[in-house]
Amino acid sequence: MKIFGIRNCDTVKKARKWLDDQGIEYEFHDFKKEGLDESRLTEWEKAVGWEILLNRRGTTWRKLPDEVRDTISAQSAHDIMLENQSIIKRPVVEHGGSVFVGFNADDWAKQFSNA
């Protein structure tokens, strides 16, 4: 299992604590420090869709100019996520050939019970 996110993100902290409390091993990739390659982002977009990956609730989204937000498309979202990983909803989890986005303890308990 590989977890992608930003170390100081509250949601990522909660997710990592949950995994630690469950005794589930994982590898953490801080894409703020380690970057994110385009091929991996493209794989995530194919797996879950760019709309799921794009965090429209955060400050990074709100800081975008209105004309960018109003005309967002798959390509522009891809470019924005590559340029500024802070706009990607976190955490992103790769596990068992699948991709999961966000953290919800109940959902994770069902999803990762056999991790």
C-alpha positions, 0 to 999 in steps of 0.5 A: 500500500502506498499513500500519497499526500502532504505530510502536514495535511490534517486529513493525511495525518488522520489517515496515517494515524488510522493506518498505524492504529490498525497495524497496516503497513504502508509507504508514504510519498509526500508529493510536496517534497518528492514531486508527482510524475505525470504518468502516475497522475494520468493513471489516477485520473483514469482510475477515479476521474479528474473530478474526484482528484481535484480538491475544490474545497481547499484554499489552492482552488479558491486562489485560482482566478475565476476564469480558470475555475469557471472553465476547468476541463480535464486537460486544465485540471491535469495541468494545474494538478501537475503544477501544484499538487496542493490542489489534489484531494488527499490522501491518494492511496494505491492498494491492490491495483486500485486507487482511493481518494480521501479519508473516511475511517468507516470506508477504510475499515471496509476497504483495507480490512485485509491489508 
